[in-house]
């Protein structure tokens, strides 16, 4: 049973490559995106449209309500099941996305981690509301300096989880990461092609243009609709996604003047983290996504791997 993986930072052109390859090979796409799993989060996730999904089957899109949680462990199990099902249909599974934790879970396995604790998480949120996330980042630096060193003082989601793990288990997150499981087979053997820019400026320009397109397409209206449901809040994993977090906050403040800059800055930070993870992966085939013939080269590389 084989599958191919296509990864890259946000706005690198992964979807275009996947759709171009689907015109040449009988394949099905498995989304590796922690936000596209949610129904109603369409514009801000650059979710494939109806025409694209009609042209080639897509999986792990629109499978959850935004109130629900989805984990890397669940993704790994779902992806392996889907790859087997696609294989049984005589087709090729192509895993495409930019959620690097999901790729890590699939290729390397996950460390056994303490379960989430709603009460501890609520207490951390209350402290953040009173003191600010930089203060909690300083606390994390005292109890888990290794994790704190790689997190920005405003990275609320990861700071919260790291503090939660420490308070629940009495051990820092770095301890749990150090106890990583062995590499899981056969997923680790699935070829990985990555789209990485030679010029960071090129990617920044793409990110800005795409966020402008999202705003023009109605991102604010989409988030207003989510707020008007009345059963969602900003601390849900779905609404911590880049773009949604900034839009939700701007609408709550009643001031959207700084939304564009905040959204672009957050997306650039995400892309930086994605590239950092990718460059630590030794077994990958890199395509310069800012080259003029990047799409052709990426399709050729994946096609050759599919036939290998």
Buried (B, 14 or more C-beta within 10 A) or exposed (E): EBBBBBBBBBBBBBBBBBBBBBEEBEBBBBBBBBBBBBBBBBBBBBBBEEEBBEEBBBBBBBBBBBBEEBBBBBBBEBBBEBBEEBBEEEBBBBBBBBBBBBBBBBBBBBBEBBEEBEEBBEBBBEBBEEEBBEEBBEBBBEBBEBBBEEBEBEBBBBBBBBBBBBBBBEBBBBBBEEEEEEEBEEBBEBBBBBBBBEEBEBBBBBBBEBBEEBBEBEBBEBBEEBBEEEEBEEBBBBBBBBBBBBBBBBBEEEEBEEBBEBBBBBBBBBBEBBBEBBEEBEEBBBBBBBBEEBBEBBBBBBBEBBEE
